[in-house]
Amino acid sequence: MNIYVGNLSNDTKESTIKSLFDEFGQVETVKLIMDRFTGRSKGFGFVEMPSNSEADQAIKALNGKRVDGNNIKVNPADPGGKRPKRNLKKKRF
């Protein structure tokens, strides 16, 4: 299961997130999203766990937990594809 982790401090490292989720089961990947221009964290990331039951336990236990000074948000990640299509046609005046 892919898990969204938000409201992260700029100081939070991937190793910190991995150790939090390791308590609930196997973690395949941890990816913090970085700003390409500044190199700083954008404050959110994703954790991939192969077991849905372990992932559900982690979500319930870690949502709202204080990490590096922030109360993090932990939810199942949106698989995408639900956004409405943008109208890319140029408007005529």
Secondary structure, DSSP 8 states (H G I E B T S, - for coil): -EEEEES--TT--HHHHHHHHHTTS---EEEEEE-TTT--EEEEEEEE-S-HHHHHHHHHHHTT-EETTEE-EEEE---S--S-----S----
